[in-house]
């Protein structure tokens, strides 16, 4: 059966480009629903979903958007309506994937549309600002695909056709090939860094599988934490093992390697049981191409690769971070257990390694004892030791036994 792709954009200013995408999808055997999110102008031919229907889905009219006299406000009306229609069209079985085109305006809108669709529904954004720091992590959906629209600001040309044709083929191919998540086991979401730094995922995964869970491990380098938070917000997890927290430290000091302002809030807001540890909460991550700011240049430093390099947090900064963690966990609506490994929080936090700072670790431990008000315990081990993994599993087993952690499969997501 042919798949139907929703093609979203401002058909008043990008009519030729959007219709090129529609035609390319049809040429490859797909079907198209076109959605116009323009405000001022009109397409050369009517779209399947008009701008008037989009505005109405937001409880407004196009005239309301025009009368606002504010382009940002007007496009937010259209974004609200378009996202609502996306969710409805998918729920009604009328679309199998989505692609949107835009500059900053269109991208802003299409990001909302992508977030309105569940995991496993192909969602492609073709944008002149793809991969730009203009786009914060918390605006991205967990499985969004972005393609740079080179040469696409105005008018069709051979350069932008190369991007658009690939995008059209990609979204249709994804709709044909996607293996959507199967919810036959409760899912545990776990945060970690790579195994050269944090190794507990290797010690925890098989025992959790044996207990009947599916385990999804998220790379806590900004985008991974974003995806973790998005799925936690949807209630996708039976439990969250949030054991790697460098993104919060990065957020605290203003590093770009963060997962957004809502890091460590969504599982708690959804009432999802959480086990939390300060894995890698001693480090600040910087982009490999950036100079480390002067304030951190005299500290222990580790170049992981050409993409990521890290500097250490001082004892006072670790105390500040623990207080931030404590404040966020105190707002959780579900069970929380904070587990503190006393002998170190990542592989380089060992004697002889670049991030070894026993005084700063002691400051962190002291602040945990003072500030963490949720249930907590300590394990006299390094975070990469078997004893730490055993302590995590003991909490899981206790929650299974007392019914805190349900083994039934959630209908969310």
C-alpha positions as CSV (number, residue, x, y, z in Angstrom):
1,X,0.0,0.0,0.0
2,X,1.3,3.4,-0.9
3,X,2.4,5.6,2.0
4,X,1.0,9.1,2.4
5,X,3.4,11.9,3.3
6,X,2.3,15.3,4.8
7,X,4.2,18.1,3.1
8,X,4.2,21.3,5.2
9,X,5.4,24.8,4.3
10,X,4.5,28.3,3.3
11,X,3.1,27.7,-0.1
12,X,2.9,31.5,-0.8
13,X,6.7,32.0,-0.8
14,X,7.9,28.4,-1.4
15,X,5.3,27.1,-3.8
16,X,7.7,25.8,-6.4
17,X,10.0,24.1,-3.9
18,X,7.2,22.5,-2.0
19,X,5.5,21.2,-5.1
20,X,8.8,19.8,-6.3
21,X,8.9,17.7,-3.2
22,X,5.3,16.7,-3.6
23,X,5.9,15.7,-7.2
24,X,9.1,13.8,-6.3
25,X,7.2,11.8,-3.7
26,X,4.5,10.9,-6.1
27,X,7.0,9.9,-8.8
28,X,8.4,7.4,-6.4
29,X,5.0,5.9,-5.7
30,X,4.0,7.8,-2.7
31,X,0.9,9.8,-1.9
32,X,0.8,13.4,-0.7
33,X,-1.2,15.6,1.6
34,X,-0.2,19.2,1.3
35,X,-0.6,21.7,4.1
36,X,-0.2,25.5,3.6
37,X,0.9,27.4,6.7
38,X,1.2,30.8,4.9
39,X,-0.3,33.9,6.5
40,X,-0.3,36.7,3.9
41,X,-0.2,35.1,0.5
42,X,-1.8,32.2,-1.4
43,X,-0.4,29.2,-3.3
44,X,-0.7,29.0,-7.0
45,X,-3.2,26.1,-6.6
46,X,-5.2,25.1,-3.6
47,X,-3.5,22.7,-1.1
48,X,-5.2,19.8,0.5
49,X,-5.2,21.6,3.9
50,X,-5.6,25.3,3.6
51,X,-4.1,28.0,5.8
52,X,-7.6,28.8,7.0
53,X,-8.1,25.3,8.3
54,X,-4.7,25.5,10.0
55,X,-5.6,28.8,11.8
56,X,-9.0,27.3,12.7
57,X,-7.3,24.4,14.4
58,X,-5.6,26.9,16.7
59,X,-9.0,28.5,17.4
60,X,-8.1,31.6,15.3
61,X,-8.6,32.9,11.8
62,X,-6.1,34.1,9.3
63,X,-7.4,37.6,9.8
64,X,-6.5,37.2,13.5
65,X,-3.0,36.4,12.5
66,X,-2.7,39.3,10.2
67,X,-4.3,41.8,12.6
68,X,-1.8,40.9,15.3
69,X,0.8,42.9,13.4
70,X,3.5,40.6,14.7
71,X,5.1,38.0,12.5
72,X,6.2,35.9,15.4
73,X,2.8,35.8,17.0
74,X,1.2,35.1,13.6
75,X,3.4,32.1,13.0
76,X,2.8,30.8,16.5
77,X,-0.9,30.7,15.7
78,X,-0.1,28.7,12.6
79,X,2.3,26.4,14.4
80,X,-0.3,25.6,17.1
81,X,-2.9,24.8,14.4
82,X,-0.5,22.8,12.2
83,X,0.8,20.7,15.2
84,X,-2.8,19.9,16.2
85,X,-3.7,18.8,12.7
86,X,-0.6,16.7,12.5
87,X,-1.6,14.8,15.6
88,X,-5.1,14.4,14.4
89,X,-4.2,13.3,10.9
90,X,-1.8,10.6,12.3
91,X,-4.3,9.4,14.9
92,X,-6.9,9.1,12.1
93,X,-4.5,7.0,10.0
94,X,-4.3,9.6,7.2
95,X,-0.6,10.1,7.1
96,X,2.5,7.9,7.4
97,X,5.2,10.5,7.6
98,X,5.8,14.2,7.6
99,X,8.2,16.5,5.8
100,X,8.5,20.3,6.3
101,X,10.5,23.0,4.5
102,X,11.6,26.3,5.8
103,X,13.9,29.1,6.7
104,X,13.8,30.2,10.3
105,X,10.1,30.8,10.2
106,X,9.1,27.5,8.6
107,X,11.6,25.6,10.7
108,X,10.2,27.0,13.9
109,X,6.7,25.9,13.0
110,X,7.7,22.4,11.6
111,X,9.6,21.6,14.8
112,X,6.3,21.8,16.7
113,X,4.7,19.6,14.1
114,X,7.4,17.0,14.5
115,X,6.9,17.0,18.3
116,X,3.2,16.4,17.8
117,X,3.9,13.0,16.2
118,X,4.9,9.9,18.2
119,X,8.2,7.9,18.0
120,X,8.4,5.8,14.9
121,X,6.5,8.2,12.6
122,X,9.1,9.6,10.0
123,X,9.5,13.3,10.5
124,X,11.9,15.2,8.3
125,X,12.8,18.9,8.4
126,X,14.5,20.4,5.4
127,X,15.9,23.7,6.7
128,X,18.3,26.5,5.8
129,X,19.3,26.4,9.5
130,X,19.7,22.6,10.0
131,X,22.2,21.7,12.7
132,X,22.5,25.4,13.7
133,X,22.9,26.5,17.4
134,X,19.8,28.5,16.8
135,X,17.8,25.3,17.4
136,X,17.8,24.4,21.1
137,X,17.9,20.7,22.1
138,X,14.4,20.8,23.7
139,X,12.8,21.7,20.4
140,X,13.8,18.5,18.8
141,X,11.7,15.3,18.8
142,X,13.6,12.0,19.6
143,X,13.7,10.6,16.1
144,X,13.7,13.8,14.0
145,X,15.7,13.9,10.8
146,X,17.2,17.2,9.6
147,X,18.6,17.9,6.1
148,X,20.4,21.1,5.2
149,X,18.6,23.0,2.5
150,X,21.6,24.3,0.6
151,X,20.9,27.1,-1.8
152,X,17.2,27.0,-0.9
153,X,16.4,30.5,0.4
154,X,14.6,31.6,-2.8
155,X,13.7,29.7,-5.9
156,X,14.4,26.3,-7.4
157,X,17.9,25.6,-8.7
158,X,20.1,22.5,-9.3
159,X,21.8,23.0,-5.9
160,X,18.6,23.0,-3.8
161,X,17.0,20.2,-5.9
162,X,19.8,17.9,-4.8
163,X,18.7,18.5,-1.2
164,X,15.0,18.4,-1.8
165,X,15.0,15.2,-4.0
166,X,17.1,13.4,-1.3
167,X,14.7,14.6,1.4
168,X,11.6,13.4,-0.6
169,X,13.2,10.0,-1.2
170,X,14.3,9.8,2.5
171,X,10.9,10.5,4.0
172,X,9.0,8.1,1.7
173,X,11.7,5.4,2.1
174,X,11.5,5.9,5.9
175,X,7.7,5.5,5.8
176,X,8.1,2.3,3.9
177,X,10.9,0.9,6.0
178,X,10.3,2.0,9.5
179,X,10.1,-0.5,12.3
180,X,7.9,1.2,14.9
181,X,8.6,0.6,18.5
182,X,6.9,-2.6,19.8
183,X,5.6,-2.1,23.3
184,X,5.6,-5.7,24.5
185,X,7.9,-5.2,27.6
186,X,8.3,-2.3,30.0
187,X,11.1,0.0,29.0
188,X,13.9,1.3,31.2
189,X,15.5,4.5,30.0
190,X,19.1,4.8,31.1
191,X,21.6,7.7,30.6
192,X,25.3,7.1,30.2
193,X,28.4,8.2,28.4
194,X,30.6,5.9,26.3
195,X,32.1,2.8,28.0
196,X,35.6,4.4,28.1
197,X,34.1,6.7,30.7
198,X,31.1,4.9,32.2
199,X,30.8,1.1,32.2
200,X,27.7,0.4,34.3
201,X,25.5,0.0,31.2
202,X,27.5,-3.2,30.4
203,X,26.9,-4.5,33.9
204,X,23.2,-3.6,34.1
205,X,21.7,-4.3,30.7
206,X,21.7,-8.1,30.7
207,X,20.3,-8.4,34.3
208,X,17.6,-5.9,33.5
209,X,16.7,-7.9,30.3
210,X,16.5,-11.0,32.4
211,X,14.0,-9.3,34.7
212,X,11.7,-8.7,31.7
213,X,12.6,-5.1,30.7
214,X,13.7,-3.6,27.5
215,X,16.6,-1.2,28.0
216,X,17.3,1.9,26.0
217,X,20.5,3.7,26.7
218,X,20.8,7.4,25.9
219,X,24.2,9.2,25.3
220,X,24.2,12.1,27.7
221,X,26.0,14.6,25.4
222,X,23.1,17.0,24.8
223,X,21.0,15.3,22.0
224,X,20.8,12.0,24.0
225,X,19.5,13.8,27.0
226,X,17.0,15.7,24.9
227,X,15.6,12.4,23.5
228,X,15.6,10.9,27.0
229,X,13.6,13.8,28.3
230,X,11.2,13.8,25.4
231,X,10.3,10.1,25.9
232,X,10.1,10.5,29.7
233,X,7.6,13.4,29.1
234,X,5.5,11.0,27.0
235,X,5.5,8.4,29.8
236,X,7.4,6.0,27.7
237,X,9.5,4.6,30.5
238,X,8.6,2.2,33.3
239,X,11.6,3.6,35.1
240,X,14.3,6.1,34.5
241,X,17.9,5.2,35.5
242,X,19.3,8.7,35.2
243,X,22.9,7.8,36.1
244,X,24.9,10.3,33.9
245,X,24.4,14.0,34.6
246,X,27.1,16.0,32.7
247,X,24.3,17.8,30.7
248,X,23.1,19.4,33.9
249,X,26.6,20.6,34.8
250,X,27.0,21.9,31.3
251,X,23.7,23.7,31.5
252,X,24.7,25.2,34.9
253,X,27.9,26.8,33.5
254,X,26.5,27.8,30.1
255,X,28.1,25.1,27.9
256,X,26.4,24.4,24.6
257,X,26.7,20.6,25.3
258,X,23.4,20.5,27.2
259,X,20.0,18.9,26.8
260,X,17.8,22.0,27.4
261,X,16.3,23.7,30.4
262,X,14.0,20.8,31.2
263,X,16.7,18.3,31.9
264,X,15.8,16.0,34.9
265,X,12.3,17.3,35.1
266,X,10.1,15.2,32.8
267,X,10.3,11.7,34.4
268,X,9.4,13.4,37.7
269,X,6.6,15.3,36.3
270,X,5.2,12.1,34.7
271,X,5.5,10.2,38.0
272,X,8.0,7.8,36.5
273,X,10.2,6.0,39.2
274,X,13.8,7.3,39.0
275,X,17.1,6.1,40.2
276,X,19.6,8.9,40.0
277,X,23.4,9.1,40.4
278,X,25.9,11.8,39.6
279,X,27.8,10.0,36.8
280,X,30.2,12.4,35.2
281,X,28.8,15.2,37.2
282,X,32.4,16.3,37.9
283,X,33.0,17.3,34.3
284,X,32.1,20.2,31.9
285,X,32.0,19.3,28.3
286,X,33.0,21.7,25.5
287,X,32.8,21.3,21.8
288,X,36.2,20.1,20.5
289,X,36.6,23.1,18.2
290,X,36.1,25.6,21.0
291,X,38.8,27.1,23.2
292,X,38.2,26.2,26.9
293,X,37.3,29.4,28.7
294,X,40.0,30.9,30.8
295,X,38.2,30.2,34.0
296,X,38.7,26.4,33.4
297,X,42.1,26.3,31.6
298,X,44.0,25.6,34.8
299,X,41.9,22.5,35.7
300,X,42.2,18.8,34.9
301,X,41.5,18.5,31.2
302,X,40.7,15.5,28.9
303,X,40.3,15.6,25.1
304,X,38.0,12.7,24.4
305,X,38.2,13.1,20.6
306,X,38.0,16.0,18.1
307,X,34.4,16.6,19.0
308,X,34.4,16.7,22.8
309,X,36.8,17.8,25.4
310,X,36.2,18.2,29.1
311,X,37.3,20.2,32.1
312,X,36.6,19.5,35.7
313,X,34.2,21.2,38.1
314,X,35.6,22.6,41.4
315,X,34.4,21.5,44.7
316,X,32.2,24.6,45.1
317,X,30.7,24.0,41.6
318,X,30.0,20.4,42.4
319,X,28.1,21.6,45.5
320,X,26.2,24.0,43.3
321,X,25.3,21.2,40.9
322,X,24.1,18.9,43.7
323,X,21.9,21.6,44.9
324,X,20.4,22.0,41.4
325,X,19.8,18.3,41.2
326,X,18.2,18.3,44.7
327,X,15.9,21.1,43.7
328,X,14.7,19.3,40.6
329,X,14.3,15.9,42.2
330,X,12.3,17.5,45.1
331,X,9.6,18.3,42.6
332,X,9.2,14.7,41.3
333,X,5.7,13.3,41.6
334,X,6.9,9.7,41.5
335,X,9.4,7.6,43.5
336,X,13.1,8.7,43.5
337,X,16.2,7.1,44.9
338,X,19.6,8.9,44.8
339,X,22.6,6.5,44.8
340,X,26.0,8.0,45.6
341,X,29.1,6.0,44.7
342,X,31.8,7.1,47.2
343,X,34.9,6.1,45.3
344,X,34.3,8.1,42.1
345,X,31.8,9.1,39.4
346,X,33.6,8.3,36.1
347,X,36.6,6.4,34.8
348,X,38.9,9.4,34.8
349,X,38.0,10.2,38.4
350,X,40.6,7.7,39.7
351,X,44.0,8.2,41.2
352,X,46.5,9.0,38.4
353,X,43.8,9.9,35.9
354,X,43.2,13.5,34.5
355,X,40.0,14.3,36.5
356,X,41.1,12.8,39.9
357,X,40.3,15.4,42.6
358,X,39.5,13.7,45.9
359,X,38.8,17.0,47.7
360,X,36.2,18.0,45.1
361,X,34.6,14.5,45.3
362,X,34.4,14.8,49.1
363,X,32.7,18.2,48.6
364,X,30.2,16.5,46.3
365,X,29.5,13.7,48.8
366,X,29.1,16.2,51.6
367,X,26.6,18.2,49.6
368,X,24.6,15.1,48.7
369,X,24.3,14.3,52.4
370,X,23.2,17.9,53.2
371,X,21.0,18.8,50.2
372,X,19.4,15.6,48.7
373,X,16.1,15.2,50.4
374,X,14.6,12.3,48.4
375,X,15.4,8.8,49.6
376,X,19.2,8.2,49.1
377,X,21.9,5.7,49.9
378,X,25.6,5.4,49.4
379,X,27.7,2.6,48.0
380,X,31.4,2.3,48.9
381,X,32.5,1.7,45.4
382,X,33.4,3.4,42.1
383,X,30.5,4.0,39.7
384,X,32.1,1.5,37.3
385,X,32.4,-1.3,39.9
386,X,30.2,-4.3,40.0
387,X,29.2,-3.3,43.5
388,X,27.6,-0.1,42.2
389,X,25.6,-2.0,39.5
390,X,24.5,-4.5,42.2
391,X,23.3,-1.6,44.3
392,X,21.2,-0.2,41.4
393,X,19.7,-3.7,40.8
394,X,18.8,-4.0,44.5
395,X,16.8,-0.8,44.3
396,X,15.1,-2.1,41.1
397,X,14.3,-5.4,42.7
398,X,12.9,-3.7,45.8
399,X,10.6,-1.6,43.6
400,X,9.4,-4.6,41.7
401,X,8.7,-6.5,44.9
402,X,6.7,-3.7,46.5
403,X,4.8,-2.7,43.3
404,X,6.5,0.7,42.9
405,X,7.9,-0.5,39.5
406,X,5.2,-2.0,37.4
407,X,6.0,-4.8,35.0
408,X,2.9,-4.0,32.8
409,X,3.3,-2.2,29.5
410,X,2.2,1.4,29.5
411,X,-0.1,2.5,26.7
412,X,1.7,5.9,26.5
413,X,3.7,6.8,23.4
